[in-house]
Amino acid sequence: MKLNKFILSGAVLVSGVAAIAVSVSCASSREKKIDKLIARAEKLGQPGVLIVSSLKKEKDGLKEYDKATSEEKKELNAATKLLTGKTLLEHLDDELARMEKEIAELEKAK
């Protein structure tokens, strides 16, 4: 009986660690994407100023999201998904895609 409890608690611990690792990995890849977009927008000079400002706000929001506990993230995502049909990270991905497209258009016009 003790062995079964030990195995079960070990499996829960491993899955929890894996979930944290995936969460950190996703956040760091998004941060890297934001940093790349900021660098591209900064090269645009004046036309990219508003985009840089928006990207920095998105990055700050992502950092705040990363600070939340897993339970807080679940609650935030559930509420956001209920209201909008998407999670917070899905919204962020959409916004980054929109900004990337806008940067590409400005780069072509330059």
MOLINNOR-V974262 format. One line per field, one symbol per residue. burial: + if it has 24 or more other ideal C-beta (glycine too) atoms within 12 Angstrom, else -. A space follows every 50 residues. Layout:
BEGIN
burial: ???
END
This chain:
BEGIN
burial: ----------------------+--++--++-++--++-++--+---+-- ++-++--++-++--++------+--++----------++-++--++--++ -++--+----
END
